Amino acid sequence: MSAEVVTTGTAPRCAIQIQGKLWLELPEASLHWRDVAWMAYGLSLHSASLNALHPQGVVVKVHSLSFPLSDYVPEVAAFVMEGWVREEFDFPAASIDIEYDTENSRYVFSLG
C-alpha cells in the first residue's frame, strides 16, 4: 500500500469519514467494496489516537493497494492499513490477529 497523511481543517470533498475528523481518501484506481470496507476498519482501529494527535483533522490518502490475486483475502486490507498507520505514526499494534485453520484450509481473522 502506498499512502500519505494530509492534515486539514476542513472535511475533504471525496473521502470516507472514519471517526470524528479522521478521513480515508481512496485511490483513483477502482477497488472492490470489501477492500475499502476492510481498509476503513483497519484505519478505525487507531481512530482515537489519530483524532487526538490531529484534532484539526487528518486524511489518510491512499495512492494504491496491491496484492497477489492468488492469495486474495479481503480482510488483509485491514492488516495492511493497520500496519501502515502503526509504522507511519509509531503507534503500538492494535488488537488484530490471524491464524491458519488447517481443517478448513482458510485463514481466520480476529479483529479488535
N, C-alpha and C positions, 0 to 999 in steps of 0.2 A: 504494500500500500504506500502510496505517495500522498502526503498531505501537508498542510501548513496551518498555523494558528493566526487568526486575524482578530485583534481586539477592536471593539466597536462600541459606540454609544447608542446605536440605533439597530432595530431589527433588520436583518438582511431581507432583500426582496424575494429571493428564491431559495429558501432554506427550511429545514425541519427544526422546529423548536423541541429541544430535548427536555429542558427544565429551566425555569427562570430565564436568565439571559444567556443560556448556552444553546448554540445552534449548530446544526450539521448541514453543510452545503455539499451537494453531490457533484460528481464529475459530469462533464458534458456527455461522455460516452454512456450509453444506456446500461443499467444494472437490473438484475432480477429483483423483484419486490422483496423476496426473502433475504437477499444480501443486504438490502437497505435496512430492513427491519432489524436484522442481527447487528449491523454496524451501529445503528442507533442504540440498541440495547447495550452494546459494549461501551459506547460513549457514556451512557446513563450511569454506568457503574462508578464513574468518577465525577458525576454532575455536581454533587455538593462541594467537593474540593475545587472544581473549576469555577463554580459560581463565587465561592469565597475568594479565590485567587484573582478573579477578574470581575468584580461587581459591576463594572461599567458594561460588560457584555463581551462574549467571546464566540467566534465562529471557528469550527474545525472544518476547513475547506479541503475536501478530498479531491485529489487530482486523478488518481487511478486506483483501482483494486484489481489485482490479477492473481490467478491461481491455476494450477494444473487441472484441467477438466476431468482427468481420470480419477482424481482424488476429491472431487467436488462434494462438499458437505456445507450447506449454507450457514450452519452455526459457527463455522470457522471465522466468519466475518466479525463476530463478537470478540473472539480471541485476538484477532488482528487489530481491531480498533482499541481494545483494552491495552494490549501490549504497546501500541504506538503512543497512546496517552501516557502510559507509565514511563516510557523512555523519554518522551518529549518534556515531561514536567517533573521527572524524578519522583514519581508517586510510588507508594508501596502497591504490591499486587492486590487486585480485587479478589473477592471470593468467587473463583471460577476454576473448574477442573474438568478433565477429560479422562475417560477410561475406555479401553477396548473390550467389548463384550464378545469373547471368542465363541460362545454358544450361538449367538445370533449374527455373528460376523458384521458388527457395526460399532460405531463409536457412540458412547453415552456421555452427554454433556451435563455437567452440574453447574448451574449459573447462579451466582449470588442470590 
